[in-house]
Amino acid sequence: MLYTLLKILLVIHLAGVILGFIGGRVHGALISWLETAPADTAEILWRYEKSASYMAFLGTSLLIITGILMLVYKWGGLAGQDWLFWVKMVLVAAVGGAEIVRHITAVKWRQGDQSMLAWTKNSGKFSGIAAVLTVIVGVFNFN
């Protein structure tokens, strides 16, 4: 039973990777297009921008939740983890923090605060870089 649960958690974890990465990249592209889009096109893009933002946030949340569950149930918690694990946790914190900043600034930008646009774009880029590094370190750590 535990074996099956762990496999399901891994599938959900990998779905979180996909959702987070695709949502974040689509969100970044939509923001770039929205800066210069004509009004009729921008109206359509705004709907997708919000969905992409929530998709990235959902993916990151799934990663964190399932990662904690797998750490506890598959690897017995924090005891015995090597230095690569802690590098991964720093990167996970960076991704999570950048996604929170990106999500909050995107909401403020949607409400009309143009000063949040640069924060939204830069935190999204940082999150993407940190996410790729997290996957690389995770592969070396857990396999």
Salt bridges, closest charged atoms under 4 A:
GLU35 OE1 - LYS121 NZ 2.87
GLU49 OE2 - HIS27 NE2 2.69
GLU49 OE1 - ARG110 NE 2.59
GLU99 OE1 - ARG102 NH2 2.76
